[in-house]
Amino acid sequence: MTQITKIQFIQTLLPKIGTKETETMVNYIDHSIELNNEEICKKLATKDDLNKLELRVVEMKTDMIKWVFSVFVVLMVAIIGLYIKK
């Protein structure tokens, strides 16, 4: 795909559709690109967002380790209880 500059685009359209229409079309395209860039920038993660996410992952990992250990202890107590009962 060939890239053309804004000036080349204007020069191509000017003789075909006229000055006013070319200006309107170029302004519309510029505005659309600007809005698109703003939307993309809103969706990008910042370093602060990544740091918050990392903290949440560490907290979840810690909670998961606590739960696994708790379940392990409960199972061991249940197995020992069944063993002593016999």
Backbone as CSV, one residue per row, in Angstrom:
resi,resn,N_x,N_y,N_z,CA_x,CA_y,CA_z,C_x,C_y,C_z
1,MET,0.847,-1.174,0.000,0.000,0.000,0.000,0.896,1.241,0.000
2,THR,0.648,2.150,-0.898,1.459,3.357,-1.000,0.961,4.410,-0.028
3,GLN,1.905,5.102,0.573,1.540,6.184,1.479,1.602,7.505,0.717
4,ILE,0.590,8.321,0.943,0.597,9.651,0.339,0.499,10.680,1.446
5,THR,1.038,11.837,1.193,0.982,12.909,2.193,-0.352,13.636,2.089
6,LYS,-0.592,14.463,3.075,-1.829,15.249,3.092,-1.871,16.184,1.882
7,ILE,-0.736,16.755,1.551,-0.678,17.674,0.403,-0.986,16.937,-0.902
8,GLN,-0.418,15.747,-1.065,-0.695,14.949,-2.262,-2.173,14.592,-2.341
9,PHE,-2.760,14.265,-1.191,-4.182,13.933,-1.147,-5.023,15.126,-1.586
10,ILE,-4.686,16.296,-1.053,-5.425,17.513,-1.414,-5.262,17.821,-2.898
11,GLN,-4.036,17.717,-3.397,-3.783,18.010,-4.806,-4.515,17.032,-5.720
12,THR,-4.698,15.794,-5.273,-5.416,14.807,-6.070,-6.912,15.116,-6.098
13,LEU,-7.466,15.499,-4.964,-8.909,15.738,-4.883,-9.343,17.091,-5.433
14,LEU,-8.496,18.086,-5.286,-8.857,19.463,-5.634,-9.434,19.612,-7.039
15,PRO,-8.791,19.103,-8.086,-9.371,19.288,-9.419,-10.638,18.464,-9.650
16,LYS,-10.814,17.404,-8.870,-11.943,16.504,-9.114,-13.218,16.946,-8.407
17,ILE,-13.087,17.414,-7.150,-14.314,17.727,-6.403,-14.407,19.185,-5.950
18,GLY,-13.379,19.966,-6.143,-13.458,21.387,-5.795,-12.826,21.707,-4.456
19,THR,-12.623,22.999,-4.247,-11.910,23.463,-3.053,-12.694,23.218,-1.765
20,LYS,-13.954,23.623,-1.738,-14.751,23.512,-0.521,-14.942,22.048,-0.107
21,GLU,-15.259,21.209,-1.060,-15.480,19.790,-0.762,-14.183,19.114,-0.318
22,THR,-13.070,19.486,-0.965,-11.784,18.911,-0.575,-11.434,19.310,0.852
23,GLU,-11.631,20.589,1.170,-11.350,21.064,2.519,-12.226,20.357,3.545
24,THR,-13.495,20.198,3.226,-14.420,19.507,4.132,-13.992,18.066,4.344
25,MET,-13.630,17.378,3.269,-13.227,15.978,3.370,-11.934,15.832,4.180
26,VAL,-10.963,16.699,3.934,-9.698,16.636,4.668,-9.926,16.922,6.144
27,ASN,-10.756,17.911,6.450,-11.073,18.210,7.852,-11.775,17.042,8.534
28,TYR,-12.684,16.404,7.797,-13.394,15.248,8.346,-12.415,14.111,8.648
29,ILE,-11.522,13.833,7.719,-10.551,12.756,7.914,-9.623,13.079,9.073
30,ASP,-9.144,14.333,9.150,-8.279,14.744,10.262,-8.993,14.571,11.599
31,HIS,-10.241,14.999,11.646,-11.022,14.889,12.881,-11.237,13.422,13.259
32,SER,-11.535,12.592,12.274,-11.746,11.162,12.537,-10.478,10.505,13.070
33,ILE,-9.354,10.848,12.482,-8.081,10.280,12.938,-7.773,10.751,14.352
34,GLU,-8.033,12.014,14.636,-7.792,12.556,15.973,-8.663,11.840,17.013
35,LEU,-9.937,11.634,16.704,-10.826,10.920,17.628,-10.370,9.478,17.833
36,ASN,-9.948,8.846,16.746,-9.468,7.470,16.828,-8.228,7.388,17.712
37,ASN,-7.307,8.332,17.549,-6.097,8.352,18.375,-6.428,8.579,19.842
38,GLU,-7.391,9.441,20.124,-7.800,9.678,21.510,-8.382,8.408,22.130
39,GLU,-9.196,7.689,21.370,-9.776,6.439,21.865,-8.696,5.409,22.148
40,ILE,-7.726,5.320,21.264,-6.630,4.362,21.448,-5.819,4.727,22.686
41,CYS,-5.553,6.018,22.872,-4.776,6.464,24.037,-5.500,6.174,25.342
42,LYS,-6.825,6.229,25.329,-7.594,5.932,26.539,-7.465,4.463,26.917
43,LYS,-7.268,3.596,25.927,-7.209,2.161,26.177,-5.816,1.666,26.535
44,LEU,-4.793,2.473,26.317,-3.431,2.057,26.615,-3.190,2.056,28.122
45,ALA,-2.405,1.091,28.568,-2.072,1.003,29.986,-0.840,1.849,30.280
46,THR,-0.903,2.555,31.383,0.242,3.350,31.809,1.093,2.526,32.771
47,LYS,2.259,3.045,33.124,3.116,2.342,34.084,2.406,2.197,35.417
48,ASP,1.644,3.216,35.795,0.897,3.153,37.049,-0.142,2.027,37.016
49,ASP,-0.821,1.887,35.872,-1.800,0.805,35.713,-1.126,-0.557,35.832
50,LEU,0.034,-0.694,35.213,0.761,-1.964,35.276,1.246,-2.270,36.689
51,ASN,1.681,-1.237,37.411,2.104,-1.447,38.798,0.936,-1.893,39.671
52,LYS,-0.243,-1.267,39.472,-1.430,-1.670,40.222,-1.805,-3.115,39.908
53,LEU,-1.723,-3.476,38.634,-2.040,-4.843,38.231,-1.072,-5.835,38.860
54,GLU,0.210,-5.475,38.885,1.215,-6.358,39.476,0.940,-6.564,40.966
55,LEU,0.554,-5.494,41.659,0.222,-5.608,43.084,-0.980,-6.519,43.299
56,ARG,-1.986,-6.385,42.423,-3.165,-7.239,42.544,-2.810,-8.703,42.311
57,VAL,-1.926,-8.964,41.349,-1.511,-10.344,41.065,-0.773,-10.920,42.263
58,VAL,0.099,-10.124,42.880,0.842,-10.585,44.053,-0.126,-10.876,45.202
59,GLU,-1.105,-10.007,45.411,-2.094,-10.230,46.469,-2.898,-11.500,46.210
60,MET,-3.304,-11.695,44.952,-4.080,-12.894,44.627,-3.240,-14.156,44.818
61,LYS,-1.964,-14.073,44.456,-1.077,-15.221,44.624,-0.946,-15.566,46.104
62,THR,-0.777,-14.548,46.938,-0.673,-14.754,48.382,-1.951,-15.383,48.930
63,ASP,-3.109,-14.857,48.506,-4.382,-15.424,48.959,-4.534,-16.877,48.513
64,MET,-4.121,-17.175,47.291,-4.242,-18.532,46.789,-3.357,-19.490,47.589
65,ILE,-2.156,-19.057,47.928,-1.263,-19.897,48.735,-1.879,-20.153,50.105
66,LYS,-2.472,-19.121,50.707,-3.134,-19.289,52.007,-4.270,-20.307,51.916
67,TRP,-5.084,-20.209,50.866,-6.204,-21.130,50.708,-5.723,-22.565,50.484
68,VAL,-4.727,-22.745,49.664,-4.211,-24.097,49.410,-3.651,-24.693,50.691
69,PHE,-2.905,-23.900,51.443,-2.360,-24.392,52.706,-3.481,-24.739,53.681
70,SER,-4.500,-23.895,53.756,-5.631,-24.155,54.662,-6.348,-25.451,54.282
71,VAL,-6.588,-25.655,52.998,-7.255,-26.877,52.545,-6.388,-28.087,52.858
72,PHE,-5.072,-27.952,52.664,-4.156,-29.043,52.969,-4.220,-29.408,54.448
73,VAL,-4.220,-28.396,55.329,-4.283,-28.647,56.773,-5.603,-29.325,57.135
74,VAL,-6.694,-28.858,56.589,-8.006,-29.459,56.873,-8.039,-30.916,56.413
75,LEU,-7.508,-31.180,55.225,-7.471,-32.569,54.740,-6.598,-33.460,55.627
76,MET,-5.471,-32.943,56.060,-4.596,-33.717,56.941,-5.291,-34.020,58.267
77,VAL,-5.976,-33.018,58.813,-6.702,-33.237,60.071,-7.798,-34.281,59.864
78,ALA,-8.504,-34.199,58.741,-9.563,-35.176,58.460,-8.975,-36.579,58.295
79,ILE,-7.865,-36.716,57.612,-7.241,-38.033,57.415,-6.739,-38.590,58.745
80,ILE,-6.105,-37.737,59.534,-5.627,-38.172,60.854,-6.798,-38.555,61.741
81,GLY,-7.881,-37.787,61.670,-9.081,-38.106,62.449,-9.664,-39.437,62.053
82,LEU,-9.715,-39.719,60.744,-10.223,-41.016,60.310,-9.294,-42.155,60.702
83,TYR,-7.988,-41.922,60.695,-7.021,-42.925,61.051,-7.108,-43.268,62.528
84,ILE,-7.278,-42.233,63.378,-7.366,-42.448,64.835,-8.683,-43.128,65.186
85,LYS,-9.741,-42.869,64.457,-11.065,-43.410,64.742,-11.041,-44.943,64.617
86,LYS,-10.252,-45.484,63.731,-10.216,-46.951,63.537,-9.594,-47.559,64.700
